[in-house]
């Protein structure tokens, strides 16, 4: 797994790189916002660990820029900001987790492991990108899912919806967020189209009394919860 660590405190960044490397991760380090932003955009990382306050470009701005570009790489903020408003601002910027300095290394490593196992991205022999969450696997290039040795053919919108859900396991995705993701730049359909699309997708990936994966949060949206 490849991790980018961006922190201007060398006395923290260098030992942290050593600890992560010892645990088997491939770690790149940047000490300012500009180089960190460039690496985050250009590099193929499985996780970004960003200090909030950085010279030139803040970690918050790096995260916001990545999300505007549609990049879904998990982001863990390291910061001394510990108020509720700060936490909300960080999460609203697109961060996946938030750790307040000073912190215990054990907690940091546990959060790193949790973020990296949420969504496993696989590359097949034919370089087709796949997502895997629990026992469900999605071939992004061919619009095909696999579950319990079943091959599940998907429409383009079903595949896009399932990808979006699988990239945010356990998170509440609101109706508005899903509409904006699926129909960005297009005329949005009527409000019952998403519900119909969810029903069709459920029939395909939850057939034969398989464990439910897509859960309705009434009045708000949907949550994808992997099978335990």
N, C-alpha and C positions, 0 to 999 in steps of 0.2 A: 504494500500500500504506500502511496506517495503523498506526503504531507508538505504543505507550504506553511512555514512559521514566519510571521511578520511582526517584529517587535524591536523598538529602538533601544531597549535596555539590554546591552550585550551581556551584562552579568546575569540576566535571566535567560535570554535567548540561547546563548551557547551551552549552558548546562542542560537546558530543556531539550535542545537538539540531541545532546549526548544520551539523555535518558530515552528519548523516543527511538533513536538509532539502536540503542541497546535492546529495545523491545522489538526490533525487527522492521521498523518503518524506514522508508527512504525519505529523508528530510532535507528540504532546501530552506535557507534562511535569508530574509531580507531585513534590513535595518531602517528603512525609511519607506514612506508611503508610495513614492513614485516607482521605485524598483519593485516594491511589493505588488503594486497594481499591475505592472507589466508582466511579472511572473504569473500572477493569478489569471490574467487574461490569456497569456500565451501557453502556459503550462497545462498539462493534463493531470490535475491533482485529484486525489480522492477526498481530501479534507483540507480546509484552510483554517489556520489558527491565527487570528488577527488581534493585535493590540488596538484598542479603540483610539487612543491618542498617539498619533504618529507625526513625524515631521512631514510637511508639504501636503500630503494627502492622508486624511484620517482613515482608520480601519472601517469606520461607518460608511465613508464615501466609497471605499473599495467595494464593500458589500453591496451597496445600493447600485453601483455601476454594473457589477456582475449580474444582479437580478434584472436590471433593465435590458441586458443583453440576452436574457433567457437562460443564463447558466445556473444550474441547480446544485453545484458543488456544495456540500455541507460546510457551514461556517460556524466556528466556535470563537466567541469574543473573549478576550482576556482584558479586564479593565478594573480600575479602581473606582469607577462610577457604580454606586450601589443603591441608588434610590429607585423606587418603583418606576418613576417616570423614565429614568435612564434605561431600565430593563425593557420597558415597553417600547421605547424608541429603538433600541437595538433589535428587538424581535420584529418590529414593524419594518425595519430596514431590510429584513430578509435573513437574519441570523437564525441558526438552528439551536444554538445553546449559548450560555452566558456564564462565565466564571469570574468571580470577583477576586482581585488580588488583595492580600496574599492568599494563596491557596495551597492545599496539600497535593503533592505529586500524585498520590494514589487516586485522589478524586479526579484530577486532570486525565490520568491514563484511563480511568473508568469511563469518563465522558467521551474520550477519543474512541475507545472500543465500541461504545454504544452508537455513536454517530456512524462509524465505518460499517457496522453490521446491519444498519437499517435498510440500506439498499445496496445490493451487490451487483456491480456491473460486470458482465462477462463478455469476453470477445471470443466468438466461435472461430473455427479453423478458416472460415470464409470471410472473416473480419466483420461478420454481422454483429451488431451490438445488441445485447440482451439485458433485460432487467430481471432480477430474481428477488422475490420477497416471499419468505416461507416456502410453500410448495408450488407457488405460481411463478411461471417464467414467461416473459414477453419478448418475442423477437421483434425489435423495433422496425427493422427493415422490411420484413415480410408480412407484418400485421397478423401474426399468428401467436397465440398463447398456448402454454402447455401446463396441464395440471393432472396429476395422478395418471400419467401416461396417455392422457387424452390430448389430441390436437384440436385447438379451438380457432376456427377462422373468424376474423374480426373485420368489420367495416373500418374505413379510415377514421371516422369520428369515434367509434368504439375503441380503436387502438390508441387514439390521442387521449381519450378520457382515461383509459386504464393506465397509460404511461404517467399521466399527471397524478393519479391517485397513488400509484406505486412509488413515485418519487417523493411522496409526502406521507409515509405510513404513520398512522396514529394521530395525524393532524386533522383538525376540523377545516375543511375546505368549504367556504361559503358558496351559495348559489352564484353570487356576483363574481367571485374569483374564478369559478369554473366557466361561466359564460364568457368572461373576458379572455380566458385562456383558449377556449375552443373556437370562439368566433371573433377573435381579435382582428380588427380591420374589416370585418364583414357585418352585414346587417344582422343583428341578433334575432333569433327566432322567438316564438311565443314562449311563455314561461313553462308550458307543459312539455316542451320538447326535451328538456334535460331529464325530467322524470321518466319520460318514455325511453330515453337512451340508457338511463341507469337500469331500468327494468330489463331491457334487452341484454345488457352486459351481464347482469346478475344471472339471467337464465343460462348464459353460456359458461360462465366461470364458476357457478355454484350449482351445477347440475348434479343429479344422482345423490341428493341429500348430503352434498359436501358442505363443510363448515362455511358459514357466511363470512365474507370478507368485506363487503361494502355495507356500511351501517348508516342508516338515515338519522340525522340529528334534526328532529322536527322543527320546522320554522327557520332553520339556519343553513343546513347543507348536508355534507356527507363526510364520513370518516372511513378510511381504509385501514382495517386492523388485521394483521397477519395471523394466520392460524398458529395456535400454541401447541 
